[in-house]
């Protein structure tokens, strides 16, 4: 029960998203964290120490000061550097795969696990129904078991 409440709270926080940026520096940082540094390739503009990242950071600040929307600023960088400058893939076209694939893989894994458990339970139940005295044993196994028990009773240690 506690696990369900915790998962529900986590889902609510994730759905709500981060709090909106209030100061100009926070707004610049919010946009810069969504853009990939063209020099470093593995860091955002906000985290990169490269001079080009500093220039991009200043360009974002100037764009916001000029009254441009965050989306307009992102689109300027996409026009200059291509879609790869975005750290978060677009929710359309090929980028949609990055959003849908994890859910499909999770659903497929869950389905495979359910089917495996059903098959496992079905195999475990069939032999038990045929031999109630020795679950999981076939007729030949039962004969061998009876012989072994008879020898043990005849020849005590």
N, C-alpha and C positions, 0 to 999 in steps of 0.2 A: 504494500500500500504506500509506504514511504517512497519507494522507488518511483511509483507512478506519479506521485505529487511532485517529486524532484524533476522528473522528465517533463511534466506539464509546465512547471515554472521555467525550466530551461527553454522549452519551445516558445513560451510567451515572450521571454526576453529576446530570443533570436528573431522572432517575427517582428518585434517592435523595432529592432535595430539600434544603432548607436544614437546618442542624443545629438541633436543638431548643433553645429558649431555656432558659437555666439560672437566671438571676437574675430576680427579680420585675420589674425595669425592662425587661429583654429580653422578658419575656412580655407586658407591657403594650404595648411597642413592636410586637411581632409582631401583636397583635390590632389595634392602631391603624393599622398599615399596610394592613390589609385593609378598612378602613372609609373611605368617602368623606365628606369634610366637607360638610355640608348648605349651608354658606355659600359656600365656594369652588367646589365642584362639580368642580374639576379636580385637587384635591389630596387626599391621604389625611389622616386625622385626625392622624397622626404628623407630617406635613409642614406642615400649615396653621397660620398664625399667628392665626387667628380665635379670639375668646374662646369661642365655642361649641365649637370643637375642643378647647380646653384643658379645658372642662367635661366633654366626652366622654372625654378622656384620663383625667381624675380618676375618672370613673364606672367606667372599665375597671379602674383600679387598685383601687378600692373593691370591685368585684365579685370580682376575683381574691383580694383579702384576705379576703373573706367565704367563699371556697371555691367560687365558681361556676366552671363549666368555660368555656373560651373560646367554645365553641359556644353555650352558654346566654347569654353576654354578647352575642354577635353577634345572636342571635335577639331579645333585648330591643331592640337598636337597629333591627332590621328591623321589629319591631312598632311602634316609635315613628316611624320615618321611611320605611318601605317598603323593597322589594327594592333600590331604587336606591342605598341607603346602602352596599351591598356593592360593592367594587371588582372582585372576582372573581365572574363570573356563576355562578349555580347550575348544576349538571350535570343539570338536569331541566327539562322544559317548554321554554319559549322560550330559556332560557339554554343549553340543550344545543346549539343552533345555533351559538353562539359557540365551542363546543369542537369540533364536528364539521366545520363549514364549512371551516376551513383545510386539514384533511386531504383533504376532498373536492375542493377547488380544486386542491390540489397533485396529486392523482391524476388529475384531469381534464386539467390542463395537461401532465402527463407523457404521458398517453394521446394528446393532441392532437399533441404533439411527435413521438412515435413514429410516428403515422399520417402526419404531414407528411413525415418523413424517408423512410418507406417509399414514399410517393407520388412524392417527388422522385427517389429512386433508380430507381423503375420507369420514370419518364419519361426519365431519363438513359440507361437501358440499352436501351430500344426503338430509338432511332435508330442507336445504335452497332451493333446486330445487323444492321440492314438495309444499312449501308454501312461495311464494315470499313476502307476506305482513308481515308475522311474522316468521323470520328466526329461525330455531331450535325448532319449535313447531309442534306437531302432530295435527291431526284433533280434538281429545278430548281436548287437551290443548287449541286449538283455541276457542272451544265452551265455555270452562270455562272462558277464557279471555274475550270473548264477553259478557257473563253474568255479570262478575264483572264490566266491563265498563258500562253496562246498569244500574246496581244498583247505581253506582257512579253518573251517569247522572241524575237518578230519585231522588236521595236523596242527594242534595248538603249539605255540612256542614254548 
